[in-house]
């Protein structure tokens, strides 16, 4: 596996959540930099040494509602 994708969303309570697409990996953090570190750690814990993906892609989704 060369890469793994995470769907990142801003949490209503503040901070961010990240969910691995196609894998049972979920993590959260208060800041963007902390989230990147948390995702790296979660990936290292989830995969065996020889199966670690080389690249982690963070896809952030921001939903905003505006009135007309």
Biotite code that builds the C-alpha atoms (Angstrom):
import biotite.structure as struc

atoms = struc.array([
    struc.Atom([0.000, 0.000, 0.000], chain_id="A", res_id=1, res_name="UNK", atom_name="CA", element="C"),
    struc.Atom([1.462, 3.324, -1.019], chain_id="A", res_id=2, res_name="UNK", atom_name="CA", element="C"),
    struc.Atom([-0.996, 5.726, 0.584], chain_id="A", res_id=3, res_name="UNK", atom_name="CA", element="C"),
    struc.Atom([-3.944, 6.021, 2.924], chain_id="A", res_id=4, res_name="UNK", atom_name="CA", element="C"),
    struc.Atom([-6.687, 8.662, 2.869], chain_id="A", res_id=5, res_name="UNK", atom_name="CA", element="C"),
    struc.Atom([-8.314, 10.311, 5.873], chain_id="A", res_id=6, res_name="UNK", atom_name="CA", element="C"),
    struc.Atom([-11.515, 12.309, 5.869], chain_id="A", res_id=7, res_name="UNK", atom_name="CA", element="C"),
    struc.Atom([-10.980, 15.257, 8.226], chain_id="A", res_id=8, res_name="UNK", atom_name="CA", element="C"),
    struc.Atom([-13.814, 17.338, 9.634], chain_id="A", res_id=9, res_name="UNK", atom_name="CA", element="C"),
    struc.Atom([-13.967, 20.227, 12.038], chain_id="A", res_id=10, res_name="UNK", atom_name="CA", element="C"),
    struc.Atom([-15.621, 19.092, 15.247], chain_id="A", res_id=11, res_name="UNK", atom_name="CA", element="C"),
    struc.Atom([-18.629, 21.101, 16.494], chain_id="A", res_id=12, res_name="UNK", atom_name="CA", element="C"),
    struc.Atom([-16.986, 21.120, 19.932], chain_id="A", res_id=13, res_name="UNK", atom_name="CA", element="C"),
    struc.Atom([-13.746, 22.473, 18.438], chain_id="A", res_id=14, res_name="UNK", atom_name="CA", element="C"),
    struc.Atom([-10.728, 20.764, 16.983], chain_id="A", res_id=15, res_name="UNK", atom_name="CA", element="C"),
    struc.Atom([-10.714, 18.110, 14.281], chain_id="A", res_id=16, res_name="UNK", atom_name="CA", element="C"),
    struc.Atom([-11.650, 14.476, 13.716], chain_id="A", res_id=17, res_name="UNK", atom_name="CA", element="C"),
    struc.Atom([-10.035, 12.164, 11.165], chain_id="A", res_id=18, res_name="UNK", atom_name="CA", element="C"),
    struc.Atom([-11.398, 8.867, 9.852], chain_id="A", res_id=19, res_name="UNK", atom_name="CA", element="C"),
    struc.Atom([-9.363, 6.491, 7.702], chain_id="A", res_id=20, res_name="UNK", atom_name="CA", element="C"),
    struc.Atom([-11.198, 5.594, 4.502], chain_id="A", res_id=21, res_name="UNK", atom_name="CA", element="C"),
    struc.Atom([-11.357, 1.842, 4.091], chain_id="A", res_id=22, res_name="UNK", atom_name="CA", element="C"),
    struc.Atom([-9.716, 1.216, 7.480], chain_id="A", res_id=23, res_name="UNK", atom_name="CA", element="C"),
    struc.Atom([-10.934, 1.195, 11.072], chain_id="A", res_id=24, res_name="UNK", atom_name="CA", element="C"),
    struc.Atom([-8.821, 4.158, 12.124], chain_id="A", res_id=25, res_name="UNK", atom_name="CA", element="C"),
    struc.Atom([-10.245, 7.192, 13.936], chain_id="A", res_id=26, res_name="UNK", atom_name="CA", element="C"),
    struc.Atom([-8.506, 9.958, 15.828], chain_id="A", res_id=27, res_name="UNK", atom_name="CA", element="C"),
    struc.Atom([-9.071, 13.528, 16.948], chain_id="A", res_id=28, res_name="UNK", atom_name="CA", element="C"),
    struc.Atom([-7.100, 16.551, 18.130], chain_id="A", res_id=29, res_name="UNK", atom_name="CA", element="C"),
    struc.Atom([-7.495, 20.174, 19.143], chain_id="A", res_id=30, res_name="UNK", atom_name="CA", element="C"),
    struc.Atom([-5.214, 21.699, 16.488], chain_id="A", res_id=31, res_name="UNK", atom_name="CA", element="C"),
    struc.Atom([-4.238, 20.918, 12.904], chain_id="A", res_id=32, res_name="UNK", atom_name="CA", element="C"),
    struc.Atom([-0.625, 20.155, 13.868], chain_id="A", res_id=33, res_name="UNK", atom_name="CA", element="C"),
    struc.Atom([-1.736, 17.863, 16.705], chain_id="A", res_id=34, res_name="UNK", atom_name="CA", element="C"),
    struc.Atom([-4.094, 16.089, 14.302], chain_id="A", res_id=35, res_name="UNK", atom_name="CA", element="C"),
    struc.Atom([-1.283, 15.365, 11.850], chain_id="A", res_id=36, res_name="UNK", atom_name="CA", element="C"),
    struc.Atom([0.759, 13.823, 14.657], chain_id="A", res_id=37, res_name="UNK", atom_name="CA", element="C"),
    struc.Atom([-2.249, 11.849, 15.932], chain_id="A", res_id=38, res_name="UNK", atom_name="CA", element="C"),
    struc.Atom([-2.943, 10.475, 12.437], chain_id="A", res_id=39, res_name="UNK", atom_name="CA", element="C"),
    struc.Atom([0.677, 9.401, 12.008], chain_id="A", res_id=40, res_name="UNK", atom_name="CA", element="C"),
    struc.Atom([0.632, 7.629, 15.368], chain_id="A", res_id=41, res_name="UNK", atom_name="CA", element="C"),
    struc.Atom([-2.714, 5.948, 14.602], chain_id="A", res_id=42, res_name="UNK", atom_name="CA", element="C"),
    struc.Atom([-1.391, 4.659, 11.271], chain_id="A", res_id=43, res_name="UNK", atom_name="CA", element="C"),
    struc.Atom([1.777, 3.305, 12.914], chain_id="A", res_id=44, res_name="UNK", atom_name="CA", element="C"),
    struc.Atom([-0.363, 1.490, 15.508], chain_id="A", res_id=45, res_name="UNK", atom_name="CA", element="C"),
    struc.Atom([-2.796, 0.086, 12.937], chain_id="A", res_id=46, res_name="UNK", atom_name="CA", element="C"),
    struc.Atom([-0.342, -1.401, 10.428], chain_id="A", res_id=47, res_name="UNK", atom_name="CA", element="C"),
    struc.Atom([2.533, -3.825, 10.854], chain_id="A", res_id=48, res_name="UNK", atom_name="CA", element="C"),
    struc.Atom([6.028, -2.473, 10.176], chain_id="A", res_id=49, res_name="UNK", atom_name="CA", element="C"),
    struc.Atom([6.287, -3.885, 6.643], chain_id="A", res_id=50, res_name="UNK", atom_name="CA", element="C"),
    struc.Atom([2.795, -2.757, 5.643], chain_id="A", res_id=51, res_name="UNK", atom_name="CA", element="C"),
    struc.Atom([2.937, 0.941, 6.557], chain_id="A", res_id=52, res_name="UNK", atom_name="CA", element="C"),
    struc.Atom([1.695, 3.243, 3.787], chain_id="A", res_id=53, res_name="UNK", atom_name="CA", element="C"),
    struc.Atom([4.312, 5.680, 2.494], chain_id="A", res_id=54, res_name="UNK", atom_name="CA", element="C"),
    struc.Atom([1.926, 8.650, 2.260], chain_id="A", res_id=55, res_name="UNK", atom_name="CA", element="C"),
    struc.Atom([-0.972, 9.847, 4.409], chain_id="A", res_id=56, res_name="UNK", atom_name="CA", element="C"),
    struc.Atom([-3.455, 12.122, 2.621], chain_id="A", res_id=57, res_name="UNK", atom_name="CA", element="C"),
    struc.Atom([-5.697, 14.334, 4.743], chain_id="A", res_id=58, res_name="UNK", atom_name="CA", element="C"),
    struc.Atom([-8.848, 15.444, 2.944], chain_id="A", res_id=59, res_name="UNK", atom_name="CA", element="C"),
    struc.Atom([-10.555, 18.192, 4.946], chain_id="A", res_id=60, res_name="UNK", atom_name="CA", element="C"),
    struc.Atom([-14.258, 18.841, 4.553], chain_id="A", res_id=61, res_name="UNK", atom_name="CA", element="C"),
    struc.Atom([-15.693, 22.088, 5.820], chain_id="A", res_id=62, res_name="UNK", atom_name="CA", element="C"),
    struc.Atom([-19.436, 22.564, 5.783], chain_id="A", res_id=63, res_name="UNK", atom_name="CA", element="C"),
    struc.Atom([-20.816, 26.042, 6.152], chain_id="A", res_id=64, res_name="UNK", atom_name="CA", element="C"),
    struc.Atom([-24.465, 27.044, 6.054], chain_id="A", res_id=65, res_name="UNK", atom_name="CA", element="C"),
    struc.Atom([-25.387, 30.509, 4.891], chain_id="A", res_id=66, res_name="UNK", atom_name="CA", element="C"),
    struc.Atom([-28.812, 32.070, 4.547], chain_id="A", res_id=67, res_name="UNK", atom_name="CA", element="C"),
    struc.Atom([-30.180, 33.524, 1.340], chain_id="A", res_id=68, res_name="UNK", atom_name="CA", element="C"),
])
